[in-house]
Amino acid sequence: MRIDYLAHACFLVTGDSGVRIAFDPYDPKHYGAAFRFKPAGADADLVFASHDHADHGAVGEIGGSPRVVKGAVSGSHRGVEWSGLGAFHDEAHGAQRGPVTVFRLTVEGIALCHLGDLGAPLAAAEAAKLGKPDVLFVPVGGHFTIDAAGAVAVGRLLKPRVVVPMHFRTTKLDFPIAPPEDFLDISPWPVSRKGGTVTFKTAELPSTTEVWFMEPLR
């Protein structure tokens, strides 16, 4: 399996079979000078959007005529199985920023969980529905989402084999969110720096939780 961190909360996952899955594509034109990532420039067979904000739900930015998945639904396509869990963009049950969807996928035997713009802690019952993922994509920047401490709490709850931080401030993003160091400095798990792309087999996943810090490619 290959994971490319395109930018922000957008990843392209490519299975060994060639199936391509995009998460939370962004529109680089929507936020003007505050959002300077280049276009995603990716094709996919499936695209998952956690919500319709322009930095997460710009599904038209992904080529290849993908099947688009939104909302708390279950399904399968090209050997990929998924389920969606309704959650909130804020700690006021969506009153401030609305709902989001957390997606869990199984791709060639590897369980992926993308938390989107999760803005509130997960309850134990919600965590039980998600199970224990192999790879957890978790926002860490705070303000619009859970912050570094919240990301650690979610990681401890879900107990993934790999934590991939996302949705943090960079030199190309001026949103009022924290840089990744706020999370990396308090991570209770060892941190491995992977660059923008990581390729691995199931047998190469760590047996205990590890952080894979990835740099945006765009």
C-alpha positions in Angstrom: 0.0 0.0 0.0 1.1 3.5 -0.8 0.0 6.7 1.0 0.6 10.1 -0.5 0.0 13.1 1.8 -1.2 15.7 -0.7 -1.9 18.5 1.8 -4.1 19.6 4.7 -6.4 16.6 5.3 -6.1 15.2 1.8 -4.5 11.8 1.2 -4.3 9.5 -1.7 -4.1 5.9 -0.8 -3.2 3.4 -3.5 -3.7 -0.3 -2.9 -1.4 -3.0 -4.3 -4.3 -3.9 -6.7 -4.1 -0.3 -8.1 -7.3 0.9 -6.5 -7.0 4.6 -5.6 -8.8 6.3 -2.7 -8.7 10.1 -2.0 -9.8 11.6 1.3 -11.0 15.2 1.9 -9.9 17.0 -1.2 -9.5 20.8 -1.0 -10.1 23.7 -3.4 -6.9 25.8 -3.3 -8.6 28.8 -4.7 -11.3 29.2 -2.1 -9.3 30.8 0.8 -7.1 33.1 -1.3 -3.7 33.9 0.0 -4.3 32.1 3.3 -4.3 28.7 1.5 -1.3 28.3 -0.8 -1.2 24.6 -1.4 -1.1 23.6 -5.1 -4.0 21.6 -6.5 -4.2 18.0 -5.5 -3.6 16.9 -9.1 -4.8 13.3 -8.4 -7.1 10.8 -10.0 -9.0 8.3 -7.9 -11.6 5.5 -8.0 -13.2 6.6 -4.7 -13.2 9.9 -3.0 -14.4 10.4 0.6 -15.5 13.8 1.9 -16.0 14.3 5.6 -18.1 17.4 5.1 -18.7 20.1 2.5 -16.4 22.9 3.5 -14.1 23.9 0.7 -10.9 22.6 2.4 -12.4 19.1 2.7 -15.2 18.6 0.3 -14.0 19.8 -3.0 -14.6 16.5 -4.7 -14.5 18.1 -8.2 -10.8 18.6 -7.7 -10.2 14.8 -8.0 -10.0 13.4 -11.5 -10.7 9.9 -12.8 -14.5 10.0 -12.5 -14.4 8.6 -8.9 -17.3 7.3 -6.9 -18.0 10.0 -4.3 -18.9 9.0 -0.7 -20.4 11.4 1.8 -22.3 10.9 5.0 -22.8 8.0 7.5 -23.2 5.3 4.9 -21.7 1.9 4.3 -20.7 0.4 1.0 -18.2 -1.4 -1.1 -16.5 -0.7 -4.5 -13.5 -2.4 -6.2 -12.7 -4.5 -3.1 -12.8 -1.5 -0.7 -15.4 -1.7 2.1 -16.4 1.3 4.2 -18.7 2.6 6.9 -19.3 6.2 7.9 -19.9 7.4 11.5 -21.6 10.7 12.2 -19.6 13.1 14.4 -19.3 16.9 15.0 -17.1 19.7 13.8 -17.2 21.3 17.2 -17.9 20.6 20.9 -21.4 22.2 20.7 -22.9 19.1 18.8 -22.4 20.9 15.5 -24.1 24.1 16.4 -21.0 26.1 15.5 -19.6 24.3 12.4 -22.0 21.5 11.7 -21.6 17.7 11.4 -18.7 15.7 9.9 -18.3 12.1 9.0 -15.6 9.8 10.2 -14.8 7.0 7.7 -13.4 3.6 8.4 -12.2 1.6 5.3 -10.8 -1.8 4.8 -8.4 -2.0 1.9 -6.7 -5.3 1.1 -6.9 -6.3 4.7 -5.7 -3.0 6.1 -8.1 -0.9 8.2 -7.9 2.9 7.6 -9.7 5.5 9.7 -9.9 9.2 8.5 -11.3 11.5 11.2 -11.9 14.5 8.9 -12.5 17.7 10.8 -13.4 16.0 14.0 -13.9 18.8 16.6 -15.1 16.9 19.7 -13.9 13.8 21.6 -15.2 10.5 20.5 -17.4 8.6 23.0 -16.6 5.1 23.9 -19.6 3.8 22.0 -18.4 5.7 18.9 -14.9 4.3 19.3 -16.4 0.8 19.5 -18.1 1.2 16.2 -14.8 2.2 14.6 -12.8 -0.6 16.1 -9.0 -0.7 16.1 -7.7 0.7 12.8 -4.3 -0.1 11.4 -3.8 3.5 10.2 -5.5 6.5 11.8 -5.5 9.9 10.1 -6.1 12.5 12.9 -6.3 16.3 12.9 -4.0 17.9 15.4 -4.1 21.7 14.8 -7.0 22.7 17.1 -9.3 25.7 16.7 -11.4 24.1 14.0 -10.7 20.5 15.1 -9.4 18.6 18.1 -6.0 19.9 19.2 -2.8 18.0 20.0 -4.0 16.8 23.4 -7.3 15.7 21.8 -5.5 13.8 19.1 -3.5 12.0 21.8 -6.8 11.1 23.6 -8.3 9.8 20.4 -5.2 7.7 19.6 -5.3 6.2 23.1 -9.0 5.4 22.7 -8.7 3.7 19.2 -5.2 2.2 19.7 -4.2 2.2 16.0 -0.9 0.7 14.9 0.0 4.0 13.1 -1.1 7.6 13.8 -0.8 10.0 10.9 -1.2 13.7 12.0 -2.9 16.1 9.6 -4.7 19.5 9.5 -1.8 21.5 11.0 -0.3 24.9 10.1 2.5 25.0 7.5 4.4 27.7 5.6 1.6 27.4 2.9 -1.3 27.6 5.3 -2.2 30.6 7.4 -5.3 29.2 9.2 -5.3 30.0 13.0 -4.2 26.4 13.8 -1.2 25.0 15.5 1.9 23.6 13.8 2.6 19.8 14.0 5.2 20.3 16.7 2.5 20.9 19.2 1.4 17.3 18.7 4.8 15.7 18.0 6.3 17.2 21.2 3.6 15.6 23.4 3.2 12.3 21.5 3.3 9.4 23.9 4.3 7.2 20.9 7.6 7.1 18.9 7.7 9.4 15.9 9.0 8.3 12.5 9.4 11.0 9.8 8.2 9.6 6.4 8.4 12.5 4.0 5.4 12.9 1.6 5.0 9.3 0.6 5.1 6.0 2.4 4.9 2.5 1.0 4.4 -0.5 3.2 3.1 -4.1 3.5 0.8 -5.3 6.2 3.6 -7.2 7.8 5.7 -4.0 8.1 3.1 -2.2 10.3 4.4 -1.7 13.8 3.0 -4.0 16.5 2.5 -1.1 18.9 1.4 2.5 18.2 3.8 4.7 16.2 3.4 8.1 14.7 4.2 8.5 11.0 4.8 12.2 10.4 4.3 13.1 6.8 5.1 16.3 4.9 2.5 17.7 2.5 3.5 17.2 -1.1 1.6 20.1 -2.6 
